Amino acid sequence: MKKSGFDNSPWRAAGLVGAVGIDIVVCMLLGYFAGSWMSGYMGGNKLWIAGGLLAGLFIGILNVIFLIKFFLEETNE
């Protein structure tokens, strides 16, 4: 029999998906702005922006891994 309650809530799953999307977008935006700042500071090379975006994506993926790990550990209790 399926256990009903907080663990099986579709709203909780929707919240997790929303948090994953927002996390990646925010990290990439911060990476873009950091890369844009470095581009202006270092002479206008656009590779800084690409590097900032990639760094933001990498950090966002790491944050999502930790978020999902936390989510799964919380539902196992």
MDAnalysis code that builds the backbone (N, CA, C; Angstrom):
import MDAnalysis as mda
import numpy as np

u = mda.Universe.empty(231, n_residues=77, atom_resindex=np.repeat(np.arange(77), 3), trajectory=True)
u.add_TopologyAttr("name", ["N", "CA", "C"] * 77)
u.add_TopologyAttr("resid", np.arange(1, 78))
u.add_TopologyAttr("resname", ["MET", "LYS", "LYS", "SER", "GLY", "PHE", "ASP", "ASN", "SER", "PRO", "TRP", "ARG", "ALA", "ALA", "GLY", "LEU", "VAL", "GLY", "ALA", "VAL", "GLY", "ILE", "ASP", "ILE", "VAL", "VAL", "CYS", "MET", "LEU", "LEU", "GLY", "TYR", "PHE", "ALA", "GLY", "SER", "TRP", "MET", "SER", "GLY", "TYR", "MET", "GLY", "GLY", "ASN", "LYS", "LEU", "TRP", "ILE", "ALA", "GLY", "GLY", "LEU", "LEU", "ALA", "GLY", "LEU", "PHE", "ILE", "GLY", "ILE", "LEU", "ASN", "VAL", "ILE", "PHE", "LEU", "ILE", "LYS", "PHE", "PHE", "LEU", "GLU", "GLU", "THR", "ASN", "GLU"])
u.atoms.positions = np.array([
    [0.842, -1.177, 0.000],
    [0.000, 0.000, 0.000],
    [0.884, 1.236, 0.000],
    [0.481, 2.206, -0.753],
    [1.239, 3.438, -0.827],
    [1.081, 4.274, 0.427],
    [2.198, 4.802, 0.860],
    [2.176, 5.678, 2.031],
    [1.774, 7.086, 1.578],
    [0.722, 7.593, 2.141],
    [0.313, 8.950, 1.793],
    [0.883, 9.921, 2.808],
    [0.956, 11.144, 2.405],
    [1.467, 12.151, 3.322],
    [2.414, 13.105, 2.620],
    [3.297, 13.654, 3.402],
    [4.185, 14.707, 2.914],
    [5.187, 14.186, 1.895],
    [5.649, 12.940, 2.047],
    [6.689, 12.412, 1.174],
    [6.227, 12.212, -0.254],
    [4.981, 11.894, -0.482],
    [4.474, 11.608, -1.815],
    [3.738, 12.786, -2.432],
    [3.947, 13.948, -1.926],
    [3.217, 15.118, -2.393],
    [3.730, 15.589, -3.755],
    [2.831, 15.772, -4.714],
    [3.271, 16.314, -6.005],
    [3.758, 17.758, -5.882],
    [3.289, 18.457, -4.878],
    [3.750, 19.839, -4.676],
    [5.205, 19.865, -4.233],
    [5.583, 18.867, -3.451],
    [6.980, 18.784, -3.024],
    [7.890, 18.492, -4.217],
    [7.451, 17.619, -5.108],
    [8.213, 17.319, -6.322],
    [8.294, 18.549, -7.224],
    [7.191, 19.278, -7.354],
    [7.193, 20.491, -8.161],
    [8.116, 21.541, -7.552],
    [8.137, 21.621, -6.238],
    [9.043, 22.550, -5.565],
    [10.498, 22.194, -5.797],
    [10.805, 20.894, -5.800],
    [12.174, 20.460, -6.062],
    [12.587, 20.814, -7.487],
    [11.715, 20.561, -8.451],
    [12.024, 20.893, -9.842],
    [12.213, 22.400, -10.001],
    [11.370, 23.185, -9.365],
    [11.519, 24.637, -9.425],
    [12.803, 25.109, -8.786],
    [13.163, 24.507, -7.657],
    [14.406, 24.884, -6.979],
    [15.620, 24.531, -7.818],
    [15.563, 23.404, -8.509],
    [16.675, 23.007, -9.377],
    [16.850, 24.024, -10.502],
    [15.752, 24.403, -11.141],
    [15.829, 25.371, -12.237],
    [16.317, 26.728, -11.783],
    [15.784, 27.204, -10.692],
    [16.176, 28.515, -10.176],
    [17.638, 28.505, -9.749],
    [18.081, 27.412, -9.145],
    [19.466, 27.305, -8.692],
    [20.434, 27.415, -9.868],
    [20.174, 26.679, -10.934],
    [21.066, 26.715, -12.092],
    [21.038, 28.088, -12.751],
    [19.870, 28.676, -12.896],
    [19.767, 29.997, -13.529],
    [20.501, 31.062, -12.717],
    [20.313, 31.061, -11.410],
    [20.974, 32.067, -10.561],
    [22.492, 31.905, -10.619],
    [22.969, 30.668, -10.536],
    [24.418, 30.445, -10.599],
    [24.990, 30.874, -11.946],
    [24.268, 30.605, -13.036],
    [24.760, 31.014, -14.354],
    [24.727, 32.529, -14.515],
    [23.703, 33.176, -13.972],
    [23.661, 34.640, -14.029],
    [24.807, 35.260, -13.238],
    [25.072, 34.712, -12.063],
    [26.202, 35.213, -11.283],
    [27.517, 34.981, -12.020],
    [27.656, 33.829, -12.678],
    [28.843, 33.558, -13.476],
    [28.967, 34.508, -14.650],
    [27.837, 34.825, -15.293],
    [27.855, 35.778, -16.404],
    [28.313, 37.156, -15.925],
    [27.737, 37.618, -14.821],
    [28.110, 38.947, -14.333],
    [29.558, 38.989, -13.852],
    [30.030, 37.907, -13.232],
    [31.433, 37.848, -12.822],
    [32.341, 37.837, -14.047],
    [31.974, 37.067, -15.077],
    [32.752, 37.039, -16.310],
    [32.718, 38.364, -17.039],
    [31.578, 39.025, -17.024],
    [31.462, 40.338, -17.651],
    [32.328, 41.362, -16.928],
    [32.332, 41.300, -15.607],
    [33.177, 42.209, -14.835],
    [34.653, 41.953, -15.124],
    [35.041, 40.665, -15.150],
    [36.433, 40.319, -15.447],
    [36.809, 40.716, -16.870],
    [35.870, 40.604, -17.791],
    [36.125, 41.015, -19.173],
    [36.428, 42.497, -19.248],
    [35.665, 43.305, -18.535],
    [35.921, 44.743, -18.502],
    [37.206, 45.091, -17.781],
    [37.516, 44.343, -16.751],
    [38.709, 44.602, -15.943],
    [39.983, 44.179, -16.665],
    [39.898, 43.095, -17.444],
    [41.085, 42.535, -18.096],
    [41.231, 42.942, -19.559],
    [40.440, 43.847, -20.049],
    [40.666, 44.357, -21.391],
    [39.654, 43.968, -22.446],
    [38.537, 43.420, -22.074],
    [37.462, 43.208, -23.037],
    [37.458, 41.869, -23.744],
    [38.174, 40.873, -23.274],
    [38.160, 39.555, -23.885],
    [36.865, 38.829, -23.505],
    [36.138, 38.376, -24.516],
    [34.834, 37.731, -24.282],
    [34.965, 36.315, -23.720],
    [36.167, 35.762, -23.691],
    [36.347, 34.436, -23.105],
    [36.055, 34.434, -21.610],
    [36.224, 35.582, -20.973],
    [35.897, 35.674, -19.545],
    [34.411, 35.434, -19.312],
    [33.581, 35.940, -20.209],
    [32.132, 35.741, -20.069],
    [31.787, 34.263, -20.250],
    [32.377, 33.631, -21.264],
    [32.133, 32.204, -21.482],
    [32.637, 31.384, -20.294],
    [33.797, 31.747, -19.786],
    [34.325, 31.046, -18.614],
    [33.448, 31.236, -17.393],
    [32.918, 32.447, -17.215],
    [32.015, 32.706, -16.099],
    [30.727, 31.907, -16.212],
    [30.196, 31.815, -17.429],
    [28.986, 31.019, -17.631],
    [29.241, 29.543, -17.340],
    [30.374, 29.028, -17.822],
    [30.687, 27.623, -17.571],
    [30.945, 27.359, -16.088],
    [31.619, 28.284, -15.423],
    [31.839, 28.131, -13.981],
    [30.507, 28.172, -13.235],
    [29.618, 29.080, -13.641],
    [28.294, 29.148, -13.020],
    [27.492, 27.881, -13.246],
    [27.582, 27.328, -14.442],
    [26.886, 26.072, -14.732],
    [27.434, 24.943, -13.873],
    [28.759, 24.856, -13.753],
    [29.380, 23.817, -12.942],
    [28.978, 23.946, -11.473],
    [29.018, 25.147, -10.952],
    [28.629, 25.374, -9.554],
    [27.144, 25.080, -9.358],
    [26.321, 25.465, -10.335],
    [24.887, 25.176, -10.258],
    [24.607, 23.685, -10.245],
    [25.335, 22.917, -11.061],
    [25.147, 21.467, -11.083],
    [25.571, 20.857, -9.754],
    [26.679, 21.337, -9.189],
    [27.090, 20.839, -7.872],
    [26.044, 21.145, -6.809],
    [25.485, 22.344, -6.845],
    [24.428, 22.700, -5.887],
    [23.204, 21.808, -6.057],
    [22.850, 21.496, -7.304],
    [21.696, 20.636, -7.560],
    [21.957, 19.227, -7.033],
    [23.183, 18.740, -7.202],
    [23.517, 17.407, -6.675],
    [23.328, 17.377, -5.164],
    [23.834, 18.406, -4.473],
    [23.673, 18.455, -3.022],
    [22.206, 18.625, -2.626],
    [21.452, 19.393, -3.397],
    [20.034, 19.595, -3.104],
    [19.259, 18.289, -3.244],
    [19.498, 17.558, -4.314],
    [18.795, 16.290, -4.527],
    [19.222, 15.263, -3.483],
    [20.503, 15.255, -3.148],
    [20.987, 14.343, -2.104],
    [20.288, 14.629, -0.774],
    [20.169, 15.905, -0.433],
    [19.460, 16.290, 0.790],
    [17.996, 15.877, 0.718],
    [17.375, 16.088, -0.426],
    [15.958, 15.748, -0.618],
    [15.738, 14.247, -0.453],
    [16.618, 13.443, -1.033],
    [16.448, 11.991, -0.946],
    [16.726, 11.463, 0.454],
    [17.696, 12.056, 1.147],
    [17.957, 11.631, 2.525],
    [16.799, 11.991, 3.447],
    [16.166, 13.102, 3.189],
    [15.048, 13.537, 4.010],
    [13.839, 12.639, 3.824],
    [13.621, 12.116, 2.610],
    [12.462, 11.268, 2.362],
    [12.682, 9.846, 2.849],
    [13.929, 9.434, 3.071],
    [14.209, 8.081, 3.559],
    [13.994, 7.942, 5.055],
    [13.902, 9.014, 5.773],
    [13.754, 8.951, 7.225],
    [12.367, 8.569, 7.642],
])
